[in-house]
Amino acid sequence: MPTIVETREIKISKKLYNTLRSFVESSTKELYAWNVGFYEEFKTEAELGVPEPEKVPALVRRVTFEKEGKWELVIEDIMYKHVWGERNELRITLLASEALGKSVAVGKDEMVINDGVDGQFKVHLTYAELKRTRVIADVAYARPISLYDVYDKMMIYVSSYRDFCRNREEQAQTKAQAQAQAQAQ
């Protein structure tokens, strides 16, 4: 039997609402500057998410997309190396430009909205929770924005990042095979 649940609205600041609306409504066509991501890779000491915080070597792959004056989307792929093995963590953060601390972050199993008028909100990453949870603000012509729409748009950028990494890996393998063949001759 079908289930019916009530929608839930979270009141957020005008700045964060405008950021989310711009992000959701922005085109993903390649011709726009905000759809060009800037990739960087670096090594660092990072805190491994364990009960006793421990600094471990990590490789961070980061790509940043930015719509100037509106929003910045940061995708970080962090690879920890520890005695018990390797672990990957994907972090996705949408930041409001020129508004310190206003963000929406996606972790392993939850979306965290920072700078809600009533504080910080956490929503589990399930289809039903994201669809039923909407953000709203006291802005002219405001409409509720589903967190599912925000998450769905983020995943378009994550997919682009993964394609980039896959292509980069294939190119590296092709180059390594060509070098191996050249050395064998």
N, C-alpha and C positions, 0 to 999 in steps of 0.2 A: 504494500500500500504506500502511495506517495506520502512524503513528509513535508510539512510546511514549517518554516522557521521565520522569525521576524528579523528584519534587517537591523543592523546596529550602526548608528552614526557616531563618529568621533569628531568632536570639534577641535580644529587645529588653528594655528595662527594664519593670518592672511598671507604672509610670506611663504610658508610651507605649502599652503593650498595653491597659490599661484605657481609655485615650483612644480608641484605634482600635475597641475592642469597643463602647464606648458610641456612637461615631459610626455604625458599621455597623448596630447594632441599634436605633438611634433611629428613630422613625416620621417619615415625611415629610408627615404630614397637617397641613393648614394651622392647625389649632386649637392646635398646640403653639408655645410662645414661641420655641423655637430655630429655627423655620422662618420667622421674620420676619427678613429681611435689612435692614441699614441701609446705604443708598447714600450715597456722597459722591463729589464730583468736584473735582479741584484741578489746578493747573498747578505744575510743578516743573522743576528742572534734574535730569536723570537721566543715568546712564552708559549710553551706547549699547554694546551687546555687540559691540565690534569689537576687533581686536588692540591698538590704541592707545586706551585708555580716553579717551573724549571726553564732556564734559558737553554735552547738547543739551536744548532745550526739550521737555517731554513733558506730555501730558495724561494724568492718572491717573484712572481710574474704579474705585472700590473698593466692594465690598459685603461686609459682615461678618455672618455668622450665628454665634450663640453659644448653647451649652448651658451655662448657668452652672455653674461648678465642674468641668466635664468637658472641653469642647473649644471651640475657636473656629476657624471656617472663613473664610478671607479669600480673596476672588477679586479680583485686580487685572488690569485691562485697561489696558495702558500703550501710548499712541500717541506715538511719537517722530517729530519733524519734523527733517529734515536737508536739506542742500543736494542730496543725491542722492535725496531722496524721503521718503515716510512709511513707517513700519514699526510693526506692532502686535505686542504680546507679551502673552500671557495667562499669569498666574501664579496658581497655586492652592496654598494652604498650609493645612494642618490643624495647629493648635497645641494642645498639651496645656495645659489651664488650670493656672495656678500652678506650672508646671514649665518654667523658662527653658531654651530650646535644644532641647526635645523637639518634633519636628515631622515631618510628611511633606509634601513639596513636589512639585508636578508642574510640569514645564517643557514645552518643546516636544517632546522625544522621550524623556524619562526621568522616573522617580519617584525621589526621593531621600529616604531615611529617615535622619534625624538622631537620634543618641543610641541607636544600637544598642549592645548590651552590648559588641560587638566593634568599634564605631566607626560610620562612616557607610557606608550601602549605596546603590548605584545600580542601578536596574532599568530596562531599556528598555521603553518603552510599546508592547509588542506583546501581543496577546491571550495567546499561549502563555507568555510570560515572567511576565505578571501572574497568570495562572491557576496556574502551577506554583510560584510563590514565595509562601510563607506566613510569617507572623510568629507567634512563640510567646514566652511568658514563664513564669517560675516563679510562677504565680498559681493559687490553688485553682480547680478546675473550668475551667481554661484549655483552650481548643480552638484549633487553628491557624486563623488568619484569613488568607484569601486576599487578596493585594494587589489582585486583580481586584475583589473586593467593595468594597474601600476606594475604588478608582478609579471604579467604577460609581456608588457613592453620591455621590461628588464631582460626577460629571457630571449628576446630577439637579439639584444646586444651580446648576451652570453653565448648564444649560438654562433654569432659572428666571431667572437673571441676563440671559441673552440675550433671553428673552421680554420682560422688563422694559425692556431697552434698545430693542427693536423697537417696543414700545408707546409708549415715550417719544418716539421718533423720529417715529412716525406722528402723535402728538398735536401735535408741533412743526410738522410739515408742514401739518396741517389748520389750525392756528392761523395759520401764515404765509399759506396760501391765502385764508383768511377775511379777513385784514388786507389782502391784495392786492386782493381783490374789493371791499372797503369803500373803499379808496383810489381804485379805478377808477370808482366811482360818483359 
